[in-house]
Amino acid sequence: MKTLHLLLIAPLLALSGTAFAADCAKMADEKKLHGAARTSFVQKCERDHAPPPACEKSANDKKLAGAARTSHLRKCAADAAAAAAAKKG
């Protein structure tokens, strides 16, 4: 059951911040949020789904950009999610 849960959540965690930002904005549109409520929702959504700081640091240290950076951040976030799930269970 934990594996199924991880399989459902890992793709969300694996999205890069910019890729998920569009999804957060789309979700805000679907909820018909406007003004401060929309801004607050989008900021919280992006913050909750941002790659771990260690992944950002690793990408910066390797001087990755573009598709290589996105791929690295996705894999790193997925690995971090898997490690956290393994630690809990």
Backbone torsions as a table, in degrees:
resi	resn	phi	psi	omega
1	MET	NA	-39.4	179.1
2	LYS	-65.0	-35.3	178.5
3	THR	-65.1	-41.7	178.3
4	LEU	-62.0	-43.1	178.4
5	HIS	-60.3	-43.8	179.3
6	LEU	-64.3	-39.8	180.0
7	LEU	-65.1	-30.2	178.8
8	LEU	-79.1	-33.0	-176.1
9	ILE	-91.5	-30.6	-176.0
10	ALA	-54.4	-42.8	179.6
11	PRO	-61.7	-34.5	178.1
12	LEU	-67.9	-40.0	-179.8
13	LEU	-72.8	-24.7	-175.6
14	ALA	-79.4	-16.6	-179.6
15	LEU	-67.3	141.1	177.1
16	SER	-72.7	163.2	-178.8
17	GLY	-57.8	-43.2	-177.5
18	THR	-72.5	-35.9	178.4
19	ALA	-67.3	-39.5	-178.8
20	PHE	-77.1	-24.2	178.5
21	ALA	-57.9	-40.6	178.0
22	ALA	-64.9	-38.4	178.4
23	ASP	-68.1	-37.5	177.7
24	CYS	-63.7	-42.9	178.3
25	ALA	-65.2	-38.8	179.2
26	LYS	-65.6	-41.8	177.8
27	MET	-63.5	-38.1	177.4
28	ALA	-64.0	-38.8	176.8
29	ASP	-63.8	-43.1	179.9
30	GLU	-63.4	-32.9	178.1
31	LYS	-83.1	-2.4	179.9
32	LYS	56.9	44.2	177.4
33	LEU	-87.5	144.9	179.6
34	HIS	-138.8	158.3	173.7
35	GLY	62.8	-136.4	-175.6
36	ALA	-63.8	-35.4	179.6
37	ALA	-63.9	-41.1	179.0
38	ARG	-65.7	-47.3	-179.5
39	THR	-58.9	-46.6	-179.8
40	SER	-62.1	-45.2	-179.9
41	PHE	-61.0	-48.5	-177.7
42	VAL	-63.7	-42.9	180.0
43	GLN	-63.6	-43.7	179.7
44	LYS	-66.0	-42.4	179.1
45	CYS	-59.7	-47.4	179.8
46	GLU	-64.9	-40.8	179.8
47	ARG	-65.0	-41.6	-178.8
48	ASP	-68.5	-27.0	-174.9
49	HIS	-112.3	15.5	178.5
50	ALA	-74.4	150.0	176.2
51	PRO	-62.2	150.0	178.1
52	PRO	-57.1	146.9	-180.0
53	PRO	-56.2	-33.1	179.4
54	ALA	-63.8	-34.6	178.6
55	CYS	-69.2	-42.3	177.3
56	GLU	-60.8	-45.3	-179.5
57	LYS	-62.3	-42.4	179.5
58	SER	-61.9	-43.7	179.0
59	ALA	-64.7	-39.6	178.5
60	ASN	-66.6	-42.3	179.6
61	ASP	-62.1	-35.6	179.7
62	LYS	-84.7	-2.8	-179.8
63	LYS	54.8	45.2	179.8
64	LEU	-83.6	149.4	177.9
65	ALA	-146.1	158.9	175.3
66	GLY	63.6	-136.6	-175.7
67	ALA	-63.8	-35.4	179.5
68	ALA	-64.5	-40.2	178.8
69	ARG	-66.3	-45.8	179.9
70	THR	-60.4	-45.6	179.0
71	SER	-61.4	-44.7	179.6
72	HIS	-61.6	-45.4	-179.2
73	LEU	-64.0	-40.6	178.6
74	ARG	-63.2	-47.5	-178.6
75	LYS	-65.7	-42.7	-179.8
76	CYS	-62.8	-44.3	179.6
77	ALA	-65.0	-40.4	178.4
78	ALA	-64.9	-41.9	177.9
79	ASP	-63.3	-39.9	178.9
80	ALA	-65.9	-39.4	178.6
81	ALA	-65.9	-41.1	179.8
82	ALA	-66.0	-41.4	178.8
83	ALA	-64.7	-39.5	178.9
84	ALA	-66.8	-39.3	178.7
85	ALA	-66.8	-40.3	179.4
86	ALA	-66.6	-35.4	-179.5
87	LYS	-68.2	-37.0	179.3
88	LYS	-72.3	-35.5	-173.0
89	GLY	-114.1	NA	NA
